[in-house]
Amino acid sequence: MFVAVRFILNLVKRYGEHPVSTDGGTWYPQACRFLGLRHHIHSSYEKSIIERTVQYIKDRTEGFDDYFPCRKSKCKLQHIQKWLNLFVRYYNNNLFFLTLQSPFI
């Protein structure tokens, strides 16, 4: 539990105080109570969507690295971060415009 408290506390310092959503690990509710944060446990359906999204991002990142591998020594993966930011922006823009065009999305 103390590791979870330390981890969550570092996230709060970096990103501010937000409700914590987890997969149901027993130590997270205790850590959130200790820190005075709201805690939400994801349902099985939510977990499957999250896992699929993570797999989707991993597949796309691997494809990117296959075509544009980094040849720098001691690379800090900044090119991957830039690509992910571009991908998210492009995806969200397309999703936004699709919802404007179709009431069914």
NORSUL-V881623 format. One record per run of one state. SS is the DSSP state (H for helix, E for strand, - for the rest). FROM is the first residue (numbers start at 1). LEN is the number of residues. If there is no record, write none. Layout:
BEGIN
ss:SS from:FROM len:LEN
ss:SS from:FROM len:LEN
END
This chain:
BEGIN
ss:- from:1 len:1
ss:H from:2 len:14
ss:- from:16 len:4
ss:E from:20 len:3
ss:- from:23 len:3
ss:H from:26 len:10
ss:- from:36 len:3
ss:E from:39 len:3
ss:- from:42 len:2
ss:H from:44 len:24
ss:- from:68 len:10
ss:H from:78 len:24
ss:- from:102 len:4
END
